[in-house]
Amino acid sequence: MLLRTAQLHYRVAHRNLSWSRVRLSGQSGQGLYRHGGACCAFTTGRKLSKEQPVDALKQTAKSSKEVAQSATDKVQNAGGKETTSASTLGNKKPGTLLSETTVTSKEQRKVDWAIMKEMAKYLWPKDDWNTKLRVGIALSLLVGGKILNVQVPFYFKSIVDSMNVNFAAIGETAWTVGGSMIIAYGVTRIGATLFQELRNAVFASVAQKAIRKVARNVFDHLLKLDLNFHLSRQTGGLTRAIDRGTKGISFLLTSMVFHVFPTALEISMVCGILTYQYGAKFAAITAATMLAYTAFTITTTAWRTKFRKQANAADNQGATVAVDSLINYEAVKYFNNEQFEVSRYDQALKKYEAASIKVTTSLALLNSGQNMIFSSALAAMMYLASDGVATGQLTVGDLVMVNQLVFQLSMPLNFLGSVYRELRQSLMDMETLFNLQKVNINVKEAPYAKPLQLRQGGEIRFENVTFGYLPDRPILKNVSFTIPAGKKIAIVGPSGCGKSTILRLLFRFYDVHEGRILIDGQDIRGLTVSSLRKAIGVVPQDTPLFNNTIEHNIRYGKIDATTEEVKRAAQRAHIHDLIERLPAGYDTPVGERGMMISGGEKQRLAVSRLILKDPPLLFFDEATSALDTYTEQALLQNINSILKDKARTSVFVAHRLRTIYDSDQIIVLKDGHVVESGTHIELLDLGGVYAELWNTQETDIATL
């Protein structure tokens, strides 16, 4: 399916972030989104700061031109392997995956061979002698089974020839004449089948281990990708493609060991036997048949590939629509749009139906052509053998043996045709999987990154920071401010001024375009990402919860926490009593994205999770926006007591100024700049932006 510039409506339930009328270009990777009501821009590229704190960062820094290029093209990683930028994927429609694009046959073959070469590493992995032993045993059983298999026609010929006598004249029976051959015939067939089944059993763990390794590596890589990649993808299509890819791995490995190599070996052995026993004519017909059969299968399958890709694209689209609709079930109901969603899903199914019909009808053509080639060859071979019998050069047993040998090839050949079709399908499915592993990680650790050391208690400093989701549309413009260690700081301002963006930059979801961010004098780009994120605790406005129990979601803040620690954290977040009143208590499931509990309960679970994590740096992003006034005040008092128990640097992003008026310092953002800073009283006396926001909110409250 050719890439085209596409317009689509895509909404993402995220803090102050909803996509609106996104326009994605096949080259630019640019678009627009609405951020808290203000129209802002995003880009898949990024620009590194010109100022780096250590030599290692200077060595790894790129110019903005280089980064822009890496955002749209394939780049070379340190190992020389080709990688794909996350923004390259972002340039496509959110439902489109790399393997669904149309390429030439030559390019596709190159990709297929690269995938098979990569998978060969799992068949013969370094330093894994158990896997190597299993593969070796499987290959030995394979060769042994095929040797036994080609012996069957010889015994069949001997039986037929031995039966071509007058039993009454010689006074013998079938058993005395051909008994040994009959036993050998049966034993050989049983032995070939036994070898085949043993081979399957021995090789099973090799395939499953490979699937596990690849799936784990892909999942690990996906979690390392930047936030922009995940916001630009549609989960339904992505998970469906990954599922197909892992299934394709199993088929590829088993087909390589059980079908492709065995069939090639058997064809070679049969051609050799025919040449030795009956001359070059028989072998020539066999070889020509194999070549014609293979060429026709490959050519026709290559032609059919485009239909399969169209079916895959429609399948991904259908999965995306279904998942998106079910996740946003409440929104569908609020606006009475059930039929609209059904219509969207049906349109995807209609495309899949059309593509699947093409796949099926083209398969009929392929099967018919294969049958014609094989039947023509069989007829020619039988004519030569019959002529040999008529002239006395061959026996009836030879005629039967030729027929048996050729028919013995029919099953693996027909199966090979099916295997090849499925193999191409598996390779297409795996292409997406391996392309995901090649997506470049934009936010990387420096080569010599060090763990974060909080020597001064956690002072956070933004120095001349400029950042935007598009380089020419900055959200933060040369912003500088300091958050003193151990103090309670609030960041306020109109919607879309960049308040939540500050957390994303501090957490290194993105890197700044210019300037730097320091924690206790350490540039965060010179720190290990794990140590940085371990030191920061976040309570977001839209709390992400797993479809699991309440206890599991609280414990997520500290995976190894005991049940008692979980309950103490819930008590401090004023939600323990509510949980205890539930029939299942802490084992109560919260549902998909926590939809089975209220917004206020979700936020208190988020606070519980933060308390359990116990980090030195706290970030509250509208942490009490979904609470009633009584619960909000109780929770704020509890949060303040937590801050007093242990000196922590805490940052509160808030729209409701009454929740942060007691902060040690309030930073006011507007139009990407810090316009004011001070205490609540100082800012009111200043009579600026903060005073205007405060007076507006107080007036609104008074008029209620």
N, C-alpha and C positions, 0 to 999 in steps of 0.2 A: 504494500500500500504506500503510494508516494506521499512524501511529506508535503504538506501545504500549510500556508499561513492559516491559522484557525482562530476563530473567536468562540469563546465558550463562557458559560456562567459557572463559577466554581466558588463555593463558600467553604471556609474552613473555620470550625469552631475553635477559636484560639483567642487569647487575651488581646483585646483591641485590634483584632486582625480579621477582616473578612474580605475575600477576593471579590472584586466587582468588575465584570465585563473585561476579563483579562485578554489581552492580545499578545499571543506568542508568535515570534518570528522564527523561521527556520534557521536564521543566522544570528540574530542579535541577542537572543536570550533575554529580552527586556520585556517589561510589562508594567502595569499599574495596579495598585491595590489601594483600598481605603483603610486608613489607619486611624481608628477612633473618630471617624467623620471627616478627617482631612485627607484629601487625595494626595498620596505619596507615590513613590516609585520604587521598584525593586529591580535588581539585576542578579544574574547568576555569576557574574565575574566579581572580583574583589581587588582592592588596591592596597598593598602593604605600606606601612609607614616608612618614611624615609629615615626616621630616627630609630635606631635599634640599640638596646642597652648593652649587648655583649657582642663579641666578634662573631660568635656562632650565628647570631641572628643577622648580622650584616652579610654573612656568606650565603644565607638562605633567602634573603630578601630578593624580590623580583621587582622590576619596574612595572608601572601600571599597564604599559603596553604588553609586556610579556604575560601578565596575568589575564588581560583581556583576551589575548590569543589562546591561552590555555583554557579559557572558559568556553571556547567554541570549537576547538580542534582537539585531536588526540595528542597526548603529550607522552614523553618518554620518562619513565620513573628511574630511580637510581639503579635498578637492576637491568635497565635497558628494555624492559617490557613495555608494550604499548598499553597506555591507560586512557580512560575516557573521563573527561571532566563531568562533574555532576551537572554542570550547566548544559553540557551537550545533551543530556537526557532532558533537561529542563526546556530545551528549545523545541521539543516535540510536544504534542498535546499531552496533557496529564495522563491520558489513558494509553498512549502509544509507547511501545517498548522497542528497543533497538532491533530485535530480530524480526520485527514486522515490516521493516522498510524493504523496498525492492532493490536488489543488487543484481549485477550480472552473474551468469553461471560461473565464470572464472573466479570472481570475487567470492561467491558462495562456497566453491570448492576449497578455496584457500582458507576460509573461515572454518569449514568442516574439518579439514586436516589439522588445523591448529587445535581445535577442540579434542579431536581424537588423540593427538600427541599429548595434550594435557592430561587426558584421562588415562593414557598409558602409564603415567606416573603412579596411578592408584593400583594398576595391575602389578607393577613391579616397584614398589616403594623402597626408598633407601632405608637401611637399618630396620627393616621389618621382615625378619626372616620367617616368621609364621605365615605371613601373606605370601611370600615368595615360595615357601614350601607347598602351600595349598595350590598356588597357580601351577607349580611344577607337576604336582600329582594330577591335577585336573588335565593338563596337557598330555601327560603320559596315558591316562585313561582314555583321552580322546583318540590318540594315535592307535592305541590297542583296540579300541572299539571299531575304528574304521578298517583296520586290518582284518578283524573278524567279519566285518560287514561285507567286504569284497570277496571273502571266501565262500559266502553263501551261494552265489551263482555257480561256482565250480562244483560244489557238492550236488547242486540241482542238476547240472549237466551230467555228472557221473551217474546219478540215479536214473535219469531218463535214458541214457545210453545203455545202462545195465538192464533196464526193463525191455529194451528192444530185442528180445530173444523169444524163442518158442519154448515156454516153460514146460510144456508137455513132452517135448522132444528130449530136453536135457534132464528132465525129472527134478528140477529145482523149484524153490519157492521164492517169492519176492524178498523174504527175510534173508535167505541164504545168499541170494545174489546181490542185493543192495542194502542189507541190514546195517552194515558199518557206515555206509554213506548217509543213510537216513538218520542214524544216531548223531553223526558228525554235523549234519544239517541242523538238527534241532539244538544241539549243544552250542553251535556257533551263533545261532540267532539269539538264544538265551544269554550267551556271553556278551554279545554286542549290546543287548538291552541293559544288562547288569552294569556294564562299564559306563553306559550313558547315564544311568541313574546315580551311580556312585560319583561320577563327575559333577552332576548337578548338586549333590549334597556337599561335596568338598568345596565347590566354588561359591556356595550361597553366602557365606560370611564375608567373602572378598567384596562382592557387590554391595552388600548392606553396609559394610564399613566405609566404602567409598561414598555412598549416599550420605552417610552421617557426617563424614569429614567435609564434603562440599557444602552441604546444607548449613553446617555450623560455621564454616568460613564465610559464607554469604551473609548469614545473619549477623555475625560479628562485624563484618564490613559495613553493613547497612546501619548498624548502631553507631559507627564511627563517622558516618557522613554528616555534613553540616545541616543545620535546620532548614536552609533554603531547599535542599533536595527533598526533604520529607514533606515540606509544605506544598511542593509543586507536583507531587505524585498522588495518584489515586490508589488507595490501599487495596481495593477489591481486585483490580486488574493486576497489580503487582504480586499479591499473594497467589493469585491463580497461575501467573506465569512461573513463579518459584515452584509451586506444586507440580506443574507439568515438567519443569526442568529436572527436579529430583527423580521423578518417575522415568524420565528419559535416560538418566544416568544408569539406572538398573538395566534398562533394555539395551543400551549401548554396550555395556560391559558383557552382558550375557550373550548378545548377538556376536560380538567379536570373538569370544571364546567358543561358543557353542554352535554357531551357524556359519559365519563367514569363513573362518579358517578351516573348519571341518569340511565344508562343501568344496572349497578349493582343493583340499587334500584328496577328497574322494574323486573329484573330477580328474585330477592328475593321475591317480592310481588306475582309474577305469580306462583312461586314454592309453596308459602304458600297457595294460592288459590286452586291450583290443589290438594295439599295434603288434605286440609280441605274439598273440594267438592267431589273429586273423588278417594282419596286414595293414598297410597304411591307409587304405580306403576307409575302413571303419573308423580308424582314429581321426582321419581328416574330417569326416562327417560330424563326429562327436565334437571335435575342437571348433569347427565352423559353427555348429549349433550353439555351443557355449558362448562364443564371441557374439553371434547375432542376438542371442537371448539377453546377454548382459548389456550390449549396446542399446537395444530397444528399451530395456527396463530403465537404464540410466537416463536416456534421452526423454522418455515419456514421463518419468518421475520428476525430472527437472522442470518440465513443462507444467506438471501438476502442482509443483511447489507453491506457485503464486496463489492457487486456490486455497491451499492449506493455510498460508499466511493470512489471507483474508478471513478465513474461518477463525484463526487464532485472535486476530484483531477484534472481530465481532464478539468472540467469547470473552475476551478481556473487558470489552465495553459493557457487555451484559452483566458481568460480575461486578464491575465498578458501579453501575447504576443500581443494582440490587443492594449492594452493601451500603452505598451512600443513602439510599432511601430508608433502609432499615435502621441505620444509625441515627438518622434524623426523623425517626418515626413520629415524634411529637410535632415537629414542624409540618410534616405532611398532614397530620390530623388538624392542627390549628387552622390551616388554610384550605382544608377540604380538598386536597389535591391528590387523592388516591388514584383517580382515573388518569391524571396527568402522569403520575409515576408509572402506572401500569402501561401507559402508552409509550413512555420512554423505554421501558424494559422490553416491550413488544417490538419496538423498532430495532433494538439490538438483536433480539431473537430473529427478526425477519432477515437481517443481514447475515446472521449465522446460518439461517436456513438456506438462503440463496447460495452462500459459499459452500455449504455442506453438500448441496445437490450437485454442484459442479465437481466436488471431490468424488462423489459416488459415481457419477456418470463417466468421469474420466478414468476411474478405476475399472469400469467395465471395458473400456477400450484397451487398457493395459492388459487386463486378464485375457481378453480375446486374442490380442497380438502374441502374447507369450504362448498361449495354447497352440496357435497356428504354427509358430516356429518349431515348437517341440514335436507336434504331431507330424509335421512334414519330415523332420529328421528321423523320427521313429519309422515312418513308412519307408524312407530310403534305406535305412539299416535293415529292415525286415526283407526288403526286396533283394539286397545283396546276400543276406544269409540264406534266403529261400533259393536263390540262384546257385549258391554254393552247395546246398543240399541236393538240388536237382542234378548238378554236374558231378556229384560224388565227392567233392572236395571237403564238404562239411557234413557232420552228422546231425540228426534231429536234436541231439543234446546241445550241439553248438548253436543251433537256431534258438533253442530255449535260453541258452546262456546269454547270447547277445540281447535277446529281448529282456531278460532279467536284469542285465547290467544297465541297459538304457532306462528301463523302468525304475531301477534303483536310484538313478539320478533324478528321476522326475520329481520325487518328493522333496529332496533338498533344493532342487532348482526352483520349484514352485514356492517352497518355503523361503528360499533366498530372495525371490521377487518380493514376497510380502515383507521379509526382513529388511530389504533395501528401502522399501517405501516407509516402513516404520522407523528405520534408522535415520532417514532424512528428516522425518517428523521429530524424532528425538533430538537430533542435532539442532534443529530450529528452536526447539524448546530449551535446550541447554545453552544456546547462544545467548539468550536473555540472561540466564543464570550467570554465565561467565562474564558477560558485559557488565553486570552489576558489580562483580568483583573488581572490574577495571576502572570503575568510577573513581575519579581522583578525589582524595580527601583534601578539601580546601583548607580547613583549619587543622594544621599539623603542629606537632611539637617540634621545637628546635632540636638539632642533633644532640646538643649537650644540655638539654633542659634539666632543671634542678627542682626538687620538691619545694613547695612554698614553706617559708620559715616566718612565723609571725613574731618578729623580734620586738615590734613596737605596739603590739596589741591589736593590730588590724586596721591601720590607717589606709584609706582608699583615696587615690588622687588621680583625677583626670587632667591630663596636660594637653591643651590645644587639640582636643579630639574632634575630628571631622568624620562623619559617617553617613552614608545613605544607601538605600537599596539600589539606587542608580548613582553612579559617580557624579553625574551632573545635577542630581536632585538630592542634596544632602538634607538629612533630618537634624543631625547635630552639626553645628557650624563653629569650629574652633572653640569648643567648650572646655573650660577649665574650672575645676572646683575641687575642694578637699573635704573628705568625710573623716573627721577626727576619730581616732581609735577609742572604742568604748562609749561612744556617744550615740544618742538617738537622733537621727536625721530624717527629715521628710523632704520629698521631692514632689512638687505640685505644679500645676499649670493646665492650660486648656487641653482638650483632647487633640491628640496628634502631634504634640510638641516633642515627643521623644522620651517620655518617662520610662516606659517599659523597654525601650531600646537600650537604655543604660544597663539594665540587668542582662540583656542578651549579649552585650559587649563584654560586661564584666565576667559573665559565665563562659565566654568564648564560643558562643553559638556562631558569632561572626567576628572577624578581625577589623579593627579600625582602618580607615583609609589613610588618615594622617594623625599624628600625635601618638600618645601612648597612655596606657592605664597602669598604675602602679599600686601594689599592696605592700605596705611597709618598705617602700623604695625598690621593690622588685617588679620589673616589667612582666606582666602576665604572659607575654609571648615567650619569655625565657623560662617559664615554669612548666612542669608536667601538668597535663590537663587533669589527670586524676586527683592530684594533690590540691589543685585550684578548686575543683568542683566539690571535693570532699569538705573544704573549709567553708563553703557557702550553703546556707539553708534557705529555701524559698517557699513561701506560701503564695501561690498564684491565685488570681481571681477565679479562673476556671480550673478547678482542681482536677487533675487527671487521676482517675481511679481505675484499678483493674477489676475485671469481672470475676471477683473472688469475695472472700469474707471480709468483714470489718477488721478482724485481727490481722489478716494478711496485709491489708492496705496500710494499717498503722505500722506494722512491723517492717514495711518496705523502707522506712527511714533508717532502720538498723536491722539487717537481715538476721543477725545472730542474737537478737534481743529475746529475753525470756518473756513468758506470759505476764509475769508480775510487772516487768518493766513496761510492757505494752499498756497494761491497765493503769499504771501510775501516770504515764504520758496522757492517757485519755482523761484521767481525773483532773490533771492540770489544765486541760483544754476544755473542761466543763462539758464533757460528752459521755463520761463513764456511766452516770445514772441513767441517761437515756438508753444507752446500749444495754444495760442490765435489765431494763424493762421490756426489751424485745424478747419474743419467745425463744429465739435461738441465741440470744446474747451476742457475744463476739464472733460467733459462727454464722451470723446473718449475712447472706450474700448481698452485695450492693448493686448488682446488675451491670449491664453494659454501660461503661463510662459513668457508673454510679447513678444511673437514672432511677434506681429504686429508692433513693433517699433524697431529702431536700437539699437545696443549695446551701443552706446554713449548716446542715449536718456535714456536708462535703467539706466545707471550709474548716469546720472544727476538727474533722479527721486530718486535714492537711496540717493544721497547727499541731495536732498530736504527733504526726509523723515528724514534723520539724523538731519538736521537743525531744523526741526519741533520738533523732540524729545528733542533737546537741552540738551544732557547729559554732565556730567563733564569729562568723559573719552571717547576719540575718537579713533577709530581704522580704518585705511584706508588700505584695502587689495587690492593693485593694482587698486585703485579707479578711475584712469584716463587711464587705459590701452586701452580702446576702443574709445578714443577721438582723434580727429585730433589735430595737434599741436596748432592751434589758440585757439580752445575751451579749450584744456587742460591748456594752460597758463592762460586764463581768469578764468577758474574754480579754478586753484591753487591759483591765486591771491585772489579770493574771499574766499577760504578756509583759507588762511593766514590772511585775514582781520577778519574773524570770530574768529580765534585763538587770535588775538590781542584785539578784543572787550572784551573778557572775558578770563581770564587765565584758560586754559584747558590743561590737560595732553593728548597729541596726539601721536599716534604711526602710522607710515607709513611703510607698507611692500611694497617693490618695486623691480622690476627688472631693470627698466629704471632709472639709477642713476641720470640723469639730473633733475628728478622730486623731488629729496630729498636732493640735495647737500647743500641746505641752512639750513638743520636741525641743532638743537643745539648739537645733538650727533648722531652718526651713529654706530650701533652695527652690527658687521659682524659675521655671523654664517657659519660654515663649518664642515661637518661630525659630527653634533650634539654638537659642542662646540662653545663657543664664542672665536674667534681667534683674533679679533681686536675690538677696540672701540675708538672713538674720533670724531673730526670734519672732514669735507671734506678735508681741507688743511692738517691737521695732518695725516690723513690716506694716502693721496697722498705722503707726505714726507716719510712716513713709508715704502712705496714701497712693500707692502704685497698683500694680497688677494684683498682688495678693489681697490688698485691701478691697479692691473691686470685686474679686471672687468671693471674699468673705461676706461683704455686704450683700451681694446678690443672693448667696445661700441663706443668709439670715433673713432677708426679706421674703424669700420663698417660704421659709419655715413659718414666719409670722403670718403670712397670708393663708396658710392651711387651716 
